[in-house]
Amino acid sequence: MEGVNSHATLNCDDKKQSPCRPRKQLDYVIPSGRSDDETWRCPACFSHYEDPVVLSCGDTVCRACVEVIRDSCPKCCKKFNAEQLYPSRIAERQVPKMQCHCPNRGLGCAAVIGVLDVEHHLGAECEWREEECDQCHQQVRRAEMARHKDTTCARKPLAAAEGRASQSGTTAPSQIDQLFTPPAAPEGLVARWDEALAEVTLEWRPVVVPCLAGAAASPVLYRVQATLVAGHDADPSSGGSPVVIYLGPECRCRYRFPPGVAPGRVEARFVVVAMRVAESGPSAPATCTCAAVVFTYDHDMDERGLFYYIGTQGRTQPWQNPAEAGWVTATRSSDAEGKATDLTGRQPCHSSTGSNPTPAWWQVDLGAERLFTPTRYTLRHSNEQSSVSAHTRLQSWRLEGSVDGADGSWRTLDEHTNEPNAIPARADAMATFAVAPERAFPARRFRVLMTGPSPADYNLMMLSGLEMYGALLLRDPTLQQPSSQVDQPLAPPAAPEGLTARWDGVTGEVTLDWRPAAATAGDSAAAQPPMLYRVQADSLAGLDPTISSVIYTGECRCRYRVPEGTAPGRAEARFVVAAMRVAESGPSAPATCTCPAVVFTCDHDMDERGLFYYIGTQGRTQPWQNPAEAGWVTATRSHSCTKNYPNSWWRVDLGAERLFTPTRYTLRHSNTPSCEAYRLVSWRLEGSADGSEDSWRTLDEHTGEYDAIPREGGFTDFAVAPERAFPARRFRVLMTGPNYGDHHYLALAGLEMYGTLVAPSSPAPCSPPPPQLSPSVVFTFEHYTDEQGLFYYLGTRGRTQPFCNPAEAGWVTTTRSSDRVGKASDALGRQPCDSWTSDVPTPSWWQVDLGAGRLFTPTRYTLRHSNVESLVGHRLQAWRLEGSVDGGAHWRTLDEHITEEGNCLPECPDGTALFWVDPEWAFPARQFRLQMTGPNPKGCHFLHLAGLEMYGSLFLDPAPSSSSSSSTGECTV
């Protein structure tokens, strides 16, 4: 049975060769007095028993293995009935007595523990277990964690910087930018090949850097460059120019071969450079050069393996046995037939060790310049044609690896016990076996150790071939670093943009994200090295000590952990992100983006650690004021609290200088007993950057939750799912269903939010603020046909002459979306008439421009319908009154009515009605627009308007700017 053993076959012989169910293999300790541990392990999965059961044939397996092995016993191949299974009490009593070596034995742990105690040992006792550093997130041995955090951690907090970041976003030079010596070259470089991902993983030991007196330790950055070098039998185009594949502080990177490049046919050369980089310049680089070759299996003893590569000197010359040529060293436990060098030969032969009771072995040493991490290996039996040869093949062996060959340094890579069919029973038979990824490691020496007699009970070891597949790392000091275009002087990039922050309450980290910095114009893509970002975090105003730390990253994201002892909701951190392009010739000038950030964590409902308390106390620097009343944020709502309309909402705008990413929020109900029935039951918290209707995104949603908010001033906090959270400027609580009493009143008496507040790099556009003026004339409503309104005042030139339509006189300007009947100026006339726009699905509107020098703050307004009786069904029932101060570039809502309100205008010709403008919505504007937001009662989109009058305060600016002049021609009336 040549080829790779399959783990998914139903053949009984195959079940004996390989585990039928994947389980983590342990290095068991064989009880004294036994030659093997077969009776202690399940014959199906080769691991200790889990819930053992006895089959009808008498053999014992794990209960979970029964479903995999189907209906034949993996040990005796007899059929069994899956319904006739009995618990094995004997095996259950044996399992607790079984012992194994710690899985970290190869790293140095010498503990021998019970198989049931492995997880506890790894989690609580083993000092050789690798854990994630909570600062840099690198895998570090538990025993070395303290030293790592103090010396080599790339993200450890540093001493306070000299000089603090100013409000303008500049940072003073810190200790990390001065006085440092070059690092040593990276060491311990190894490569691993992942067949599933088709990737090479490079790893090396952290570089420890000595510091001069008075200098703080700065992180070491690693720059990895890859070059493909084609072999003589590969496509010449497989080779290429150097490519920088990694730039960052971690001691690991991954490389994936380009599409169309066969990994087993191309050599990849890697250059790892260690340097210390700050804004003042990099240290001198320390280089470690290596070449990596990946060997992928095609068929037994093909020309894609390790020893064929060495025997052809990298596929550049005809084949020679590498052991006979002296390029590797082959030895064995004793000599009988043939030579030890037969192990790396290409032709089958008759070669074996002597027959003695001590374990026989065959060993190969790759040399000081090579390390190899195997994924598969092939064994070939002797080619002797005698009847005895077929019974002397291997059935119990262990493939081991070592770096130095010392007795205690050999670690198991693969193991087989009493598997007579692992290698077919014939001369020069071959079979290939897989090395489990969790067992694979880089080694210089490999040994095939015979752990049991052959099927004929011989102790001699017959082998005539070994080939291996995986990743080879050449540590040849003669390899030269290839030249690269990326080491030329560099121009600075553009500053990073779109900086946002997110707070994770579980991990206690702030995650910063930004858009990639744009490269310098004129540079070709090939000449541009990867971008490096330097993130400095400084604690500013707060209740805790100031702390400064620096993070280097090659990605557009970094994570910052709030230092121990610092309450996240009580201190402000300023982040300065500098983008620079780094090569060995030095870094470019940095391009900086500054971002103040504050983290708000919830302690209890309506505490003093939320966003609006922070804004209302101006960063906890003065007594509390309602931030909306003080003008620091803007709060609006869909209607006054007395209106019972569906889809009501409450909205807050943080302003152009703020972006907030929420993690929790608190809602408080009204404290009036009569409002108990108005408690929210169904709502949606939404966020938006610009407030347009299609920009609102859901942050949290609740439907039909009758007990979500307690009665009479009760409040409850709610979580925002991390996958829904995003930075926004505007937030809205939208009512999506009737309240507790089946009404649509939206009663709220408080909102507080928690999360991360940042100042965006580029403020979102907003309408310009209206000027602060004193009212010149106040207009008060008396009755529908009174002469106390704004347009009557303008049409009589301040009540000094008979009335004239101010739009027809040119003193104001009226327009509408389309003309059907009448004129746009009819809206400001005093007599009823028939005037309307066309029936188009796009929103119809009527607009008035008061002209330069006038601003008006409305409090009430009246609308009059057409005077034609047959058009009563075309009266308005859904509209929005809007205002603007910048010529209509930005509109803000003053009043809004929806279809569900019913008969807002009387159902009669020239019907007139009065409407209020909520004081919270009112503001001084120059342009006003009445926009139709839904069809009329007849289902049409005709906008009928035969009269508009407004009441409120008129502001007259005696010196309007020339740029805002209009046809009105003057600022006074």
Disulfide bonds with the S-S distance in Angstrom:
Cys12-Cys77 1.68
